[in-house]
Amino acid sequence: MFVSCAKIAGTLYAILGLFAGSVISLIALAGGFGSNTSGSGAIGAMIGVGSFVILPICYGAIGFVASLIGAWLYNVLAGMVGGIQLDVQ
């Protein structure tokens, strides 16, 4: 029950990490190639590719764990308090 919520949230956070990694990758590449020092283009490329790969994994894992804890905590508190009641007309 908790894991289904965590899987969805982890996937959404991984997609968000992909977008963030893309932006950071472009910034790192532009900064690396715009620098006057030798070898900075290769360093910018490594940081760019690393952020494109690492950020989605980190964002997805953190989103999965945080939503797993949040769903568990909600279910514990809803059992104690009685949950959320909605009136639909």
PyMOL Python script that loads the backbone (N, CA, C, O; Angstrom):
from pymol import cmd

cmd.read_pdbstr("""\
ATOM      1  N   MET A   1       0.829  -1.183   0.000  1.00  0.00           N
ATOM      2  CA  MET A   1       0.000   0.000   0.000  1.00  0.00           C
ATOM      3  C   MET A   1       0.876   1.250   0.000  1.00  0.00           C
ATOM      4  O   MET A   1       0.632   2.172  -0.779  1.00  0.00           O
ATOM      5  N   PHE A   2       1.884   1.295   0.854  1.00  0.00           N
ATOM      6  CA  PHE A   2       2.756   2.458   0.901  1.00  0.00           C
ATOM      7  C   PHE A   2       3.664   2.514  -0.318  1.00  0.00           C
ATOM      8  O   PHE A   2       4.012   3.589  -0.806  1.00  0.00           O
ATOM      9  N   VAL A   3       4.041   1.336  -0.797  1.00  0.00           N
ATOM     10  CA  VAL A   3       5.024   1.263  -1.870  1.00  0.00           C
ATOM     11  C   VAL A   3       4.458   1.790  -3.184  1.00  0.00           C
ATOM     12  O   VAL A   3       5.205   2.354  -3.983  1.00  0.00           O
ATOM     13  N   SER A   4       3.157   1.621  -3.431  1.00  0.00           N
ATOM     14  CA  SER A   4       2.584   2.112  -4.689  1.00  0.00           C
ATOM     15  C   SER A   4       2.655   3.634  -4.749  1.00  0.00           C
ATOM     16  O   SER A   4       2.944   4.197  -5.805  1.00  0.00           O
ATOM     17  N   CYS A   5       2.396   4.298  -3.641  1.00  0.00           N
ATOM     18  CA  CYS A   5       2.528   5.757  -3.584  1.00  0.00           C
ATOM     19  C   CYS A   5       3.991   6.159  -3.770  1.00  0.00           C
ATOM     20  O   CYS A   5       4.289   7.120  -4.480  1.00  0.00           O
ATOM     21  N   ALA A   6       4.885   5.438  -3.144  1.00  0.00           N
ATOM     22  CA  ALA A   6       6.308   5.754  -3.221  1.00  0.00           C
ATOM     23  C   ALA A   6       6.858   5.529  -4.632  1.00  0.00           C
ATOM     24  O   ALA A   6       7.729   6.277  -5.076  1.00  0.00           O
ATOM     25  N   LYS A   7       6.365   4.511  -5.341  1.00  0.00           N
ATOM     26  CA  LYS A   7       6.831   4.266  -6.711  1.00  0.00           C
ATOM     27  C   LYS A   7       6.434   5.406  -7.634  1.00  0.00           C
ATOM     28  O   LYS A   7       7.237   5.856  -8.451  1.00  0.00           O
ATOM     29  N   ILE A   8       5.200   5.875  -7.507  1.00  0.00           N
ATOM     30  CA  ILE A   8       4.745   6.985  -8.348  1.00  0.00           C
ATOM     31  C   ILE A   8       5.538   8.247  -8.040  1.00  0.00           C
ATOM     32  O   ILE A   8       6.009   8.924  -8.953  1.00  0.00           O
ATOM     33  N   ALA A   9       5.687   8.568  -6.755  1.00  0.00           N
ATOM     34  CA  ALA A   9       6.427   9.771  -6.367  1.00  0.00           C
ATOM     35  C   ALA A   9       7.893   9.668  -6.778  1.00  0.00           C
ATOM     36  O   ALA A   9       8.474  10.650  -7.240  1.00  0.00           O
ATOM     37  N   GLY A  10       8.494   8.500  -6.617  1.00  0.00           N
ATOM     38  CA  GLY A  10       9.883   8.318  -7.029  1.00  0.00           C
ATOM     39  C   GLY A  10      10.071   8.511  -8.515  1.00  0.00           C
ATOM     40  O   GLY A  10      11.067   9.093  -8.946  1.00  0.00           O
ATOM     41  N   THR A  11       9.127   8.032  -9.303  1.00  0.00           N
ATOM     42  CA  THR A  11       9.199   8.209 -10.761  1.00  0.00           C
ATOM     43  C   THR A  11       9.039   9.674 -11.134  1.00  0.00           C
ATOM     44  O   THR A  11       9.762  10.178 -11.994  1.00  0.00           O
ATOM     45  N   LEU A  12       8.103  10.360 -10.498  1.00  0.00           N
ATOM     46  CA  LEU A  12       7.921  11.781 -10.780  1.00  0.00           C
ATOM     47  C   LEU A  12       9.156  12.591 -10.390  1.00  0.00           C
ATOM     48  O   LEU A  12       9.561  13.497 -11.118  1.00  0.00           O
ATOM     49  N   TYR A  13       9.746  12.271  -9.261  1.00  0.00           N
ATOM     50  CA  TYR A  13      10.954  12.968  -8.847  1.00  0.00           C
ATOM     51  C   TYR A  13      12.131  12.641  -9.765  1.00  0.00           C
ATOM     52  O   TYR A  13      12.985  13.499  -9.989  1.00  0.00           O
ATOM     53  N   ALA A  14      12.196  11.432 -10.297  1.00  0.00           N
ATOM     54  CA  ALA A  14      13.259  11.088 -11.245  1.00  0.00           C
ATOM     55  C   ALA A  14      13.113  11.893 -12.530  1.00  0.00           C
ATOM     56  O   ALA A  14      14.109  12.331 -13.106  1.00  0.00           O
ATOM     57  N   ILE A  15      11.878  12.089 -12.982  1.00  0.00           N
ATOM     58  CA  ILE A  15      11.643  12.916 -14.173  1.00  0.00           C
ATOM     59  C   ILE A  15      12.043  14.359 -13.889  1.00  0.00           C
ATOM     60  O   ILE A  15      12.648  15.015 -14.736  1.00  0.00           O
ATOM     61  N   LEU A  16      11.708  14.854 -12.705  1.00  0.00           N
ATOM     62  CA  LEU A  16      12.124  16.191 -12.303  1.00  0.00           C
ATOM     63  C   LEU A  16      13.650  16.294 -12.258  1.00  0.00           C
ATOM     64  O   LEU A  16      14.220  17.305 -12.668  1.00  0.00           O
ATOM     65  N   GLY A  17      14.301  15.254 -11.764  1.00  0.00           N
ATOM     66  CA  GLY A  17      15.758  15.221 -11.733  1.00  0.00           C
ATOM     67  C   GLY A  17      16.365  15.197 -13.123  1.00  0.00           C
ATOM     68  O   GLY A  17      17.456  15.729 -13.332  1.00  0.00           O
ATOM     69  N   LEU A  18      15.677  14.590 -14.070  1.00  0.00           N
ATOM     70  CA  LEU A  18      16.148  14.585 -15.453  1.00  0.00           C
ATOM     71  C   LEU A  18      16.137  15.996 -16.025  1.00  0.00           C
ATOM     72  O   LEU A  18      17.075  16.398 -16.713  1.00  0.00           O
ATOM     73  N   PHE A  19      15.077  16.748 -15.744  1.00  0.00           N
ATOM     74  CA  PHE A  19      15.025  18.129 -16.204  1.00  0.00           C
ATOM     75  C   PHE A  19      16.090  18.985 -15.514  1.00  0.00           C
ATOM     76  O   PHE A  19      16.762  19.786 -16.164  1.00  0.00           O
ATOM     77  N   ALA A  20      16.241  18.819 -14.213  1.00  0.00           N
ATOM     78  CA  ALA A  20      17.254  19.576 -13.475  1.00  0.00           C
ATOM     79  C   ALA A  20      18.660  19.201 -13.960  1.00  0.00           C
ATOM     80  O   ALA A  20      19.518  20.070 -14.112  1.00  0.00           O
ATOM     81  N   GLY A  21      18.890  17.918 -14.200  1.00  0.00           N
ATOM     82  CA  GLY A  21      20.186  17.481 -14.712  1.00  0.00           C
ATOM     83  C   GLY A  21      20.482  18.041 -16.087  1.00  0.00           C
ATOM     84  O   GLY A  21      21.631  18.355 -16.399  1.00  0.00           O
ATOM     85  N   SER A  22      19.450  18.169 -16.915  1.00  0.00           N
ATOM     86  CA  SER A  22      19.639  18.744 -18.248  1.00  0.00           C
ATOM     87  C   SER A  22      20.061  20.200 -18.161  1.00  0.00           C
ATOM     88  O   SER A  22      20.961  20.637 -18.879  1.00  0.00           O
ATOM     89  N   VAL A  23      19.411  20.948 -17.284  1.00  0.00           N
ATOM     90  CA  VAL A  23      19.750  22.365 -17.135  1.00  0.00           C
ATOM     91  C   VAL A  23      21.166  22.518 -16.585  1.00  0.00           C
ATOM     92  O   VAL A  23      21.947  23.321 -17.096  1.00  0.00           O
ATOM     93  N   ILE A  24      21.495  21.763 -15.559  1.00  0.00           N
ATOM     94  CA  ILE A  24      22.831  21.849 -14.977  1.00  0.00           C
ATOM     95  C   ILE A  24      23.886  21.378 -15.974  1.00  0.00           C
ATOM     96  O   ILE A  24      24.994  21.913 -16.008  1.00  0.00           O
ATOM     97  N   SER A  25      23.546  20.386 -16.776  1.00  0.00           N
ATOM     98  CA  SER A  25      24.467  19.902 -17.799  1.00  0.00           C
ATOM     99  C   SER A  25      24.779  20.988 -18.822  1.00  0.00           C
ATOM    100  O   SER A  25      25.937  21.185 -19.190  1.00  0.00           O
ATOM    101  N   LEU A  26      23.761  21.683 -19.275  1.00  0.00           N
ATOM    102  CA  LEU A  26      23.983  22.756 -20.245  1.00  0.00           C
ATOM    103  C   LEU A  26      24.794  23.901 -19.637  1.00  0.00           C
ATOM    104  O   LEU A  26      25.667  24.465 -20.297  1.00  0.00           O
ATOM    105  N   ILE A  27      24.510  24.241 -18.393  1.00  0.00           N
ATOM    106  CA  ILE A  27      25.262  25.311 -17.730  1.00  0.00           C
ATOM    107  C   ILE A  27      26.723  24.903 -17.539  1.00  0.00           C
ATOM    108  O   ILE A  27      27.622  25.713 -17.762  1.00  0.00           O
ATOM    109  N   ALA A  28      26.966  23.661 -17.131  1.00  0.00           N
ATOM    110  CA  ALA A  28      28.337  23.193 -16.925  1.00  0.00           C
ATOM    111  C   ALA A  28      29.109  23.140 -18.239  1.00  0.00           C
ATOM    112  O   ALA A  28      30.284  23.502 -18.287  1.00  0.00           O
ATOM    113  N   LEU A  29      28.452  22.692 -19.301  1.00  0.00           N
ATOM    114  CA  LEU A  29      29.127  22.656 -20.598  1.00  0.00           C
ATOM    115  C   LEU A  29      29.446  24.057 -21.103  1.00  0.00           C
ATOM    116  O   LEU A  29      30.536  24.296 -21.622  1.00  0.00           O
ATOM    117  N   ALA A  30      28.503  24.986 -20.954  1.00  0.00           N
ATOM    118  CA  ALA A  30      28.750  26.357 -21.399  1.00  0.00           C
ATOM    119  C   ALA A  30      29.864  26.997 -20.578  1.00  0.00           C
ATOM    120  O   ALA A  30      30.719  27.691 -21.129  1.00  0.00           O
ATOM    121  N   GLY A  31      29.862  26.773 -19.286  1.00  0.00           N
ATOM    122  CA  GLY A  31      30.923  27.327 -18.446  1.00  0.00           C
ATOM    123  C   GLY A  31      32.274  26.708 -18.729  1.00  0.00           C
ATOM    124  O   GLY A  31      33.295  27.396 -18.702  1.00  0.00           O
ATOM    125  N   GLY A  32      32.288  25.410 -19.002  1.00  0.00           N
ATOM    126  CA  GLY A  32      33.549  24.740 -19.292  1.00  0.00           C
ATOM    127  C   GLY A  32      34.148  25.176 -20.610  1.00  0.00           C
ATOM    128  O   GLY A  32      35.359  25.378 -20.708  1.00  0.00           O
ATOM    129  N   PHE A  33      33.312  25.325 -21.624  1.00  0.00           N
ATOM    130  CA  PHE A  33      33.830  25.729 -22.927  1.00  0.00           C
ATOM    131  C   PHE A  33      34.097  27.230 -22.997  1.00  0.00           C
ATOM    132  O   PHE A  33      34.874  27.682 -23.838  1.00  0.00           O
ATOM    133  N   GLY A  34      33.463  28.000 -22.126  1.00  0.00           N
ATOM    134  CA  GLY A  34      33.695  29.433 -22.116  1.00  0.00           C
ATOM    135  C   GLY A  34      34.905  29.845 -21.308  1.00  0.00           C
ATOM    136  O   GLY A  34      35.278  31.018 -21.325  1.00  0.00           O
ATOM    137  N   SER A  35      35.525  28.929 -20.609  1.00  0.00           N
ATOM    138  CA  SER A  35      36.680  29.233 -19.776  1.00  0.00           C
ATOM    139  C   SER A  35      37.947  29.287 -20.619  1.00  0.00           C
ATOM    140  O   SER A  35      38.024  28.668 -21.680  1.00  0.00           O
ATOM    141  N   ASN A  36      38.939  30.032 -20.138  1.00  0.00           N
ATOM    142  CA  ASN A  36      40.204  30.182 -20.866  1.00  0.00           C
ATOM    143  C   ASN A  36      41.233  29.124 -20.498  1.00  0.00           C
ATOM    144  O   ASN A  36      42.226  28.974 -21.209  1.00  0.00           O
ATOM    145  N   THR A  37      41.033  28.390 -19.418  1.00  0.00           N
ATOM    146  CA  THR A  37      42.029  27.405 -18.988  1.00  0.00           C
ATOM    147  C   THR A  37      41.949  26.154 -19.847  1.00  0.00           C
ATOM    148  O   THR A  37      40.892  25.822 -20.384  1.00  0.00           O
ATOM    149  N   SER A  38      43.059  25.475 -19.970  1.00  0.00           N
ATOM    150  CA  SER A  38      43.095  24.271 -20.793  1.00  0.00           C
ATOM    151  C   SER A  38      42.492  23.096 -20.037  1.00  0.00           C
ATOM    152  O   SER A  38      42.731  22.933 -18.840  1.00  0.00           O
ATOM    153  N   GLY A  39      41.728  22.297 -20.718  1.00  0.00           N
ATOM    154  CA  GLY A  39      41.115  21.115 -20.130  1.00  0.00           C
ATOM    155  C   GLY A  39      39.803  21.384 -19.428  1.00  0.00           C
ATOM    156  O   GLY A  39      39.171  20.452 -18.932  1.00  0.00           O
ATOM    157  N   SER A  40      39.377  22.633 -19.372  1.00  0.00           N
ATOM    158  CA  SER A  40      38.135  22.939 -18.673  1.00  0.00           C
ATOM    159  C   SER A  40      36.917  22.461 -19.461  1.00  0.00           C
ATOM    160  O   SER A  40      35.868  22.201 -18.871  1.00  0.00           O
ATOM    161  N   GLY A  41      37.037  22.342 -20.777  1.00  0.00           N
ATOM    162  CA  GLY A  41      35.929  21.816 -21.578  1.00  0.00           C
ATOM    163  C   GLY A  41      35.645  20.367 -21.246  1.00  0.00           C
ATOM    164  O   GLY A  41      34.488  19.950 -21.212  1.00  0.00           O
ATOM    165  N   ALA A  42      36.699  19.594 -20.999  1.00  0.00           N
ATOM    166  CA  ALA A  42      36.515  18.191 -20.629  1.00  0.00           C
ATOM    167  C   ALA A  42      35.929  18.065 -19.232  1.00  0.00           C
ATOM    168  O   ALA A  42      35.107  17.186 -18.974  1.00  0.00           O
ATOM    169  N   ILE A  43      36.353  18.943 -18.332  1.00  0.00           N
ATOM    170  CA  ILE A  43      35.805  18.914 -16.973  1.00  0.00           C
ATOM    171  C   ILE A  43      34.339  19.313 -16.993  1.00  0.00           C
ATOM    172  O   ILE A  43      33.520  18.700 -16.309  1.00  0.00           O
ATOM    173  N   GLY A  44      34.000  20.339 -17.776  1.00  0.00           N
ATOM    174  CA  GLY A  44      32.600  20.743 -17.913  1.00  0.00           C
ATOM    175  C   GLY A  44      31.750  19.644 -18.513  1.00  0.00           C
ATOM    176  O   GLY A  44      30.599  19.458 -18.117  1.00  0.00           O
ATOM    177  N   ALA A  45      32.311  18.909 -19.475  1.00  0.00           N
ATOM    178  CA  ALA A  45      31.575  17.794 -20.079  1.00  0.00           C
ATOM    179  C   ALA A  45      31.356  16.673 -19.079  1.00  0.00           C
ATOM    180  O   ALA A  45      30.282  16.072 -19.054  1.00  0.00           O
ATOM    181  N   MET A  46      32.366  16.376 -18.246  1.00  0.00           N
ATOM    182  CA  MET A  46      32.197  15.323 -17.241  1.00  0.00           C
ATOM    183  C   MET A  46      31.162  15.711 -16.192  1.00  0.00           C
ATOM    184  O   MET A  46      30.346  14.884 -15.785  1.00  0.00           O
ATOM    185  N   ILE A  47      31.194  16.969 -15.755  1.00  0.00           N
ATOM    186  CA  ILE A  47      30.191  17.434 -14.794  1.00  0.00           C
ATOM    187  C   ILE A  47      28.817  17.414 -15.430  1.00  0.00           C
ATOM    188  O   ILE A  47      27.841  17.041 -14.778  1.00  0.00           O
ATOM    189  N   GLY A  48      28.720  17.809 -16.688  1.00  0.00           N
ATOM    190  CA  GLY A  48      27.444  17.818 -17.385  1.00  0.00           C
ATOM    191  C   GLY A  48      26.846  16.433 -17.529  1.00  0.00           C
ATOM    192  O   GLY A  48      25.663  16.235 -17.252  1.00  0.00           O
ATOM    193  N   VAL A  49      27.643  15.484 -17.954  1.00  0.00           N
ATOM    194  CA  VAL A  49      27.148  14.112 -18.105  1.00  0.00           C
ATOM    195  C   VAL A  49      26.858  13.505 -16.739  1.00  0.00           C
ATOM    196  O   VAL A  49      25.881  12.774 -16.577  1.00  0.00           O
ATOM    197  N   GLY A  50      27.694  13.801 -15.766  1.00  0.00           N
ATOM    198  CA  GLY A  50      27.468  13.290 -14.415  1.00  0.00           C
ATOM    199  C   GLY A  50      26.172  13.799 -13.816  1.00  0.00           C
ATOM    200  O   GLY A  50      25.446  13.041 -13.172  1.00  0.00           O
ATOM    201  N   SER A  51      25.875  15.070 -14.020  1.00  0.00           N
ATOM    202  CA  SER A  51      24.629  15.617 -13.475  1.00  0.00           C
ATOM    203  C   SER A  51      23.422  15.059 -14.212  1.00  0.00           C
ATOM    204  O   SER A  51      22.353  14.897 -13.623  1.00  0.00           O
ATOM    205  N   PHE A  52      23.583  14.766 -15.485  1.00  0.00           N
ATOM    206  CA  PHE A  52      22.477  14.204 -16.270  1.00  0.00           C
ATOM    207  C   PHE A  52      22.163  12.774 -15.835  1.00  0.00           C
ATOM    208  O   PHE A  52      21.028  12.320 -15.981  1.00  0.00           O
ATOM    209  N   VAL A  53      23.150  12.065 -15.306  1.00  0.00           N
ATOM    210  CA  VAL A  53      22.948  10.683 -14.865  1.00  0.00           C
ATOM    211  C   VAL A  53      22.657  10.609 -13.366  1.00  0.00           C
ATOM    212  O   VAL A  53      21.751   9.887 -12.949  1.00  0.00           O
ATOM    213  N   ILE A  54      23.403  11.336 -12.566  1.00  0.00           N
ATOM    214  CA  ILE A  54      23.316  11.225 -11.108  1.00  0.00           C
ATOM    215  C   ILE A  54      22.064  11.885 -10.539  1.00  0.00           C
ATOM    216  O   ILE A  54      21.425  11.313  -9.655  1.00  0.00           O
ATOM    217  N   LEU A  55      21.695  13.068 -11.017  1.00  0.00           N
ATOM    218  CA  LEU A  55      20.558  13.780 -10.436  1.00  0.00           C
ATOM    219  C   LEU A  55      19.239  13.017 -10.533  1.00  0.00           C
ATOM    220  O   LEU A  55      18.517  12.969  -9.537  1.00  0.00           O
ATOM    221  N   PRO A  56      18.877  12.419 -11.669  1.00  0.00           N
ATOM    222  CA  PRO A  56      17.627  11.655 -11.677  1.00  0.00           C
ATOM    223  C   PRO A  56      17.627  10.488 -10.696  1.00  0.00           C
ATOM    224  O   PRO A  56      16.600  10.185 -10.088  1.00  0.00           O
ATOM    225  N   ILE A  57      18.772   9.833 -10.540  1.00  0.00           N
ATOM    226  CA  ILE A  57      18.857   8.714  -9.603  1.00  0.00           C
ATOM    227  C   ILE A  57      18.695   9.213  -8.166  1.00  0.00           C
ATOM    228  O   ILE A  57      17.945   8.629  -7.384  1.00  0.00           O
ATOM    229  N   CYS A  58      19.400  10.295  -7.823  1.00  0.00           N
ATOM    230  CA  CYS A  58      19.303  10.842  -6.458  1.00  0.00           C
ATOM    231  C   CYS A  58      17.914  11.398  -6.183  1.00  0.00           C
ATOM    232  O   CYS A  58      17.339  11.119  -5.130  1.00  0.00           O
ATOM    233  N   TYR A  59      17.364  12.178  -7.106  1.00  0.00           N
ATOM    234  CA  TYR A  59      16.020  12.736  -6.913  1.00  0.00           C
ATOM    235  C   TYR A  59      14.998  11.616  -6.786  1.00  0.00           C
ATOM    236  O   TYR A  59      14.125  11.675  -5.919  1.00  0.00           O
ATOM    237  N   GLY A  60      15.089  10.604  -7.629  1.00  0.00           N
ATOM    238  CA  GLY A  60      14.138   9.496  -7.569  1.00  0.00           C
ATOM    239  C   GLY A  60      14.222   8.731  -6.263  1.00  0.00           C
ATOM    240  O   GLY A  60      13.196   8.379  -5.681  1.00  0.00           O
ATOM    241  N   ALA A  61      15.438   8.470  -5.795  1.00  0.00           N
ATOM    242  CA  ALA A  61      15.611   7.730  -4.534  1.00  0.00           C
ATOM    243  C   ALA A  61      15.113   8.534  -3.341  1.00  0.00           C
ATOM    244  O   ALA A  61      14.435   7.997  -2.465  1.00  0.00           O
ATOM    245  N   ILE A  62      15.449   9.817  -3.305  1.00  0.00           N
ATOM    246  CA  ILE A  62      14.999  10.654  -2.193  1.00  0.00           C
ATOM    247  C   ILE A  62      13.485  10.817  -2.226  1.00  0.00           C
ATOM    248  O   ILE A  62      12.841  10.785  -1.177  1.00  0.00           O
ATOM    249  N   GLY A  63      12.900  10.994  -3.419  1.00  0.00           N
ATOM    250  CA  GLY A  63      11.443  11.092  -3.536  1.00  0.00           C
ATOM    251  C   GLY A  63      10.747   9.815  -3.120  1.00  0.00           C
ATOM    252  O   GLY A  63       9.691   9.858  -2.489  1.00  0.00           O
ATOM    253  N   PHE A  64      11.331   8.670  -3.469  1.00  0.00           N
ATOM    254  CA  PHE A  64      10.762   7.384  -3.086  1.00  0.00           C
ATOM    255  C   PHE A  64      10.745   7.224  -1.571  1.00  0.00           C
ATOM    256  O   PHE A  64       9.717   6.878  -0.988  1.00  0.00           O
ATOM    257  N   VAL A  65      11.881   7.477  -0.939  1.00  0.00           N
ATOM    258  CA  VAL A  65      11.980   7.297   0.514  1.00  0.00           C
ATOM    259  C   VAL A  65      11.092   8.301   1.249  1.00  0.00           C
ATOM    260  O   VAL A  65      10.404   7.936   2.202  1.00  0.00           O
ATOM    261  N   ALA A  66      11.103   9.562   0.813  1.00  0.00           N
ATOM    262  CA  ALA A  66      10.302  10.587   1.488  1.00  0.00           C
ATOM    263  C   ALA A  66       8.812  10.303   1.367  1.00  0.00           C
ATOM    264  O   ALA A  66       8.074  10.470   2.337  1.00  0.00           O
ATOM    265  N   SER A  67       8.358   9.876   0.190  1.00  0.00           N
ATOM    266  CA  SER A  67       6.926   9.578   0.036  1.00  0.00           C
ATOM    267  C   SER A  67       6.550   8.277   0.736  1.00  0.00           C
ATOM    268  O   SER A  67       5.415   8.136   1.191  1.00  0.00           O
ATOM    269  N   LEU A  68       7.468   7.330   0.833  1.00  0.00           N
ATOM    270  CA  LEU A  68       7.202   6.107   1.584  1.00  0.00           C
ATOM    271  C   LEU A  68       6.991   6.434   3.061  1.00  0.00           C
ATOM    272  O   LEU A  68       6.062   5.926   3.688  1.00  0.00           O
ATOM    273  N   ILE A  69       7.846   7.271   3.605  1.00  0.00           N
ATOM    274  CA  ILE A  69       7.699   7.684   5.005  1.00  0.00           C
ATOM    275  C   ILE A  69       6.427   8.521   5.176  1.00  0.00           C
ATOM    276  O   ILE A  69       5.701   8.354   6.156  1.00  0.00           O
ATOM    277  N   GLY A  70       6.158   9.419   4.222  1.00  0.00           N
ATOM    278  CA  GLY A  70       4.964  10.254   4.303  1.00  0.00           C
ATOM    279  C   GLY A  70       3.676   9.446   4.236  1.00  0.00           C
ATOM    280  O   GLY A  70       2.735   9.723   4.978  1.00  0.00           O
ATOM    281  N   ALA A  71       3.622   8.444   3.349  1.00  0.00           N
ATOM    282  CA  ALA A  71       2.422   7.605   3.244  1.00  0.00           C
ATOM    283  C   ALA A  71       2.235   6.762   4.499  1.00  0.00           C
ATOM    284  O   ALA A  71       1.111   6.594   4.973  1.00  0.00           O
ATOM    285  N   TRP A  72       3.324   6.235   5.035  1.00  0.00           N
ATOM    286  CA  TRP A  72       3.227   5.461   6.268  1.00  0.00           C
ATOM    287  C   TRP A  72       2.750   6.333   7.421  1.00  0.00           C
ATOM    288  O   TRP A  72       1.884   5.935   8.199  1.00  0.00           O
ATOM    289  N   LEU A  73       3.332   7.540   7.523  1.00  0.00           N
ATOM    290  CA  LEU A  73       2.954   8.458   8.591  1.00  0.00           C
ATOM    291  C   LEU A  73       1.495   8.885   8.465  1.00  0.00           C
ATOM    292  O   LEU A  73       0.790   8.990   9.469  1.00  0.00           O
ATOM    293  N   TYR A  74       1.041   9.132   7.239  1.00  0.00           N
ATOM    294  CA  TYR A  74      -0.367   9.489   7.034  1.00  0.00           C
ATOM    295  C   TYR A  74      -1.291   8.360   7.487  1.00  0.00           C
ATOM    296  O   TYR A  74      -2.286   8.611   8.167  1.00  0.00           O
ATOM    297  N   ASN A  75      -0.975   7.139   7.123  1.00  0.00           N
ATOM    298  CA  ASN A  75      -1.825   6.017   7.503  1.00  0.00           C
ATOM    299  C   ASN A  75      -1.842   5.791   9.011  1.00  0.00           C
ATOM    300  O   ASN A  75      -2.875   5.429   9.572  1.00  0.00           O
ATOM    301  N   VAL A  76      -0.709   6.003   9.665  1.00  0.00           N
ATOM    302  CA  VAL A  76      -0.682   5.868  11.119  1.00  0.00           C
ATOM    303  C   VAL A  76      -1.548   6.943  11.766  1.00  0.00           C
ATOM    304  O   VAL A  76      -2.353   6.649  12.650  1.00  0.00           O
ATOM    305  N   LEU A  77      -1.381   8.189  11.326  1.00  0.00           N
ATOM    306  CA  LEU A  77      -2.156   9.279  11.910  1.00  0.00           C
ATOM    307  C   LEU A  77      -3.631   9.206  11.531  1.00  0.00           C
ATOM    308  O   LEU A  77      -4.488   9.555  12.343  1.00  0.00           O
ATOM    309  N   ALA A  78      -3.944   8.762  10.326  1.00  0.00           N
ATOM    310  CA  ALA A  78      -5.344   8.625   9.920  1.00  0.00           C
ATOM    311  C   ALA A  78      -6.032   7.546  10.740  1.00  0.00           C
ATOM    312  O   ALA A  78      -7.223   7.659  11.029  1.00  0.00           O
ATOM    313  N   GLY A  79      -5.315   6.517  11.116  1.00  0.00           N
ATOM    314  CA  GLY A  79      -5.879   5.484  11.974  1.00  0.00           C
ATOM    315  C   GLY A  79      -6.172   5.998  13.373  1.00  0.00           C
ATOM    316  O   GLY A  79      -7.131   5.565  14.013  1.00  0.00           O
ATOM    317  N   MET A  80      -5.349   6.916  13.844  1.00  0.00           N
ATOM    318  CA  MET A  80      -5.540   7.471  15.181  1.00  0.00           C
ATOM    319  C   MET A  80      -6.631   8.548  15.199  1.00  0.00           C
ATOM    320  O   MET A  80      -7.445   8.596  16.122  1.00  0.00           O
ATOM    321  N   VAL A  81      -6.643   9.391  14.195  1.00  0.00           N
ATOM    322  CA  VAL A  81      -7.540  10.541  14.170  1.00  0.00           C
ATOM    323  C   VAL A  81      -8.847  10.237  13.440  1.00  0.00           C
ATOM    324  O   VAL A  81      -9.891  10.790  13.784  1.00  0.00           O
ATOM    325  N   GLY A  82      -8.797   9.385  12.461  1.00  0.00           N
ATOM    326  CA  GLY A  82      -9.988   9.042  11.710  1.00  0.00           C
ATOM    327  C   GLY A  82      -9.920   9.412  10.239  1.00  0.00           C
ATOM    328  O   GLY A  82     -10.888   9.194   9.511  1.00  0.00           O
ATOM    329  N   GLY A  83      -8.827   9.955   9.789  1.00  0.00           N
ATOM    330  CA  GLY A  83      -8.666  10.235   8.370  1.00  0.00           C
ATOM    331  C   GLY A  83      -9.277  11.565   7.960  1.00  0.00           C
ATOM    332  O   GLY A  83      -9.604  12.411   8.792  1.00  0.00           O
ATOM    333  N   ILE A  84      -9.419  11.722   6.646  1.00  0.00           N
ATOM    334  CA  ILE A  84      -9.983  12.926   6.064  1.00  0.00           C
ATOM    335  C   ILE A  84     -11.406  12.614   5.611  1.00  0.00           C
ATOM    336  O   ILE A  84     -11.653  11.604   4.952  1.00  0.00           O
ATOM    337  N   GLN A  85     -12.325  13.484   5.972  1.00  0.00           N
ATOM    338  CA  GLN A  85     -13.712  13.272   5.597  1.00  0.00           C
ATOM    339  C   GLN A  85     -14.094  14.319   4.553  1.00  0.00           C
ATOM    340  O   GLN A  85     -13.883  15.515   4.755  1.00  0.00           O
ATOM    341  N   LEU A  86     -14.659  13.860   3.436  1.00  0.00           N
ATOM    342  CA  LEU A  86     -15.066  14.747   2.357  1.00  0.00           C
ATOM    343  C   LEU A  86     -16.588  14.676   2.199  1.00  0.00           C
ATOM    344  O   LEU A  86     -17.187  13.603   2.262  1.00  0.00           O
ATOM    345  N   ASP A  87     -17.187  15.837   1.993  1.00  0.00           N
ATOM    346  CA  ASP A  87     -18.610  15.913   1.678  1.00  0.00           C
ATOM    347  C   ASP A  87     -18.734  16.297   0.216  1.00  0.00           C
ATOM    348  O   ASP A  87     -18.363  17.408  -0.163  1.00  0.00           O
ATOM    349  N   VAL A  88     -19.252  15.397  -0.611  1.00  0.00           N
ATOM    350  CA  VAL A  88     -19.388  15.632  -2.043  1.00  0.00           C
ATOM    351  C   VAL A  88     -20.871  15.821  -2.357  1.00  0.00           C
ATOM    352  O   VAL A  88     -21.715  15.027  -1.941  1.00  0.00           O
ATOM    353  N   GLN A  89     -21.164  16.868  -3.084  1.00  0.00           N
ATOM    354  CA  GLN A  89     -22.557  17.138  -3.453  1.00  0.00           C
ATOM    355  C   GLN A  89     -22.792  16.863  -4.916  1.00  0.00           C
ATOM    356  O   GLN A  89     -23.908  17.035  -5.405  1.00  0.00           O
TER     357      GLN A  89
END
""", "prot")
cmd.dss("prot")
cmd.show_as("cartoon", "prot")
cmd.util.cbc("prot")
cmd.orient("prot")
